[in-house]
Amino acid sequence: MSYTCNTGATGARQALAEANRGQNREVANEMARNVYVHPRDAHGRRLPAVRVPGLVTRRREEAAPFLMQGQQ
């Protein structure tokens, strides 16, 4: 839920599609890719993407249940 709220419907689309197909490892992989933000300059122009360490940790925690399902 938080992943979808944070990334928006468009950002979560691929992970949700993989989940619907039961491809849990692919869900986790897709979530792990979504760790970048695009800051903006003083004029509101979008700058190059920056990897955010806090998002790496958050996505790892959010993806953990999908990785554990294959181990049960």
N, C-alpha and C positions, 0 to 999 in steps of 0.2 A: 504494500500500500504506500509506504513512504517513498519508495523508489519511483513509483508512478507519479505521485504528487510532486516530487522534486524535479523530475525530468519532463513532466508533461506527457500528454497522450502521444504526441509525435515522438518524443525521445524514448518512450518506453515501448513503442510499437513492436520492434523486433524481438525484444525480450519476451513480451507477452505472446507473440506468435510462436516462439520456441516453447514456451510453457504450455500452450495449448496443444502442441504436438508431443508433449512429454519429453522433450529434449533438455533435460535438467542441466547437463554440463554446458550446453550452448547458452542456456539462460544465464548461468554464472559468468560465462565468457563475455556475453553481451553486456552484462551489468558492469563488469570490470573495465570495459572500454569507456564507460561514461564517467570519466574522472577529470574532465577538462571544463574550464569556464573561459568565456571570451570577455575580458575586461574592456572597458571603454575609456577613451581618452577624455580630456576636459571638454571636447566639442561633441562628445557622444558617439564618436566613430569607434567601431568595433576593432579591437586589437587582436593580434594572433592569440590562439588558444594557449592557456597555461594549465599545466597539470597541478592539481591541488592535493597535497598529501592527505588532508583530512577526508577528502572524498574517496581516496584509495581505501582508507580504513573503513569508512562507512559502507562502501560497496562490497568490501570483503565480508563484512558482517551481514549485509542484506542478502548476499549470494550464498552464504553458508548453508541454509536449509536445502537449497537445490543440490548442493554437492553431497550432503548427507543422505539424501533420499536414495541415491544409487548404492550406498553402503549397507542399507538395511536388508 
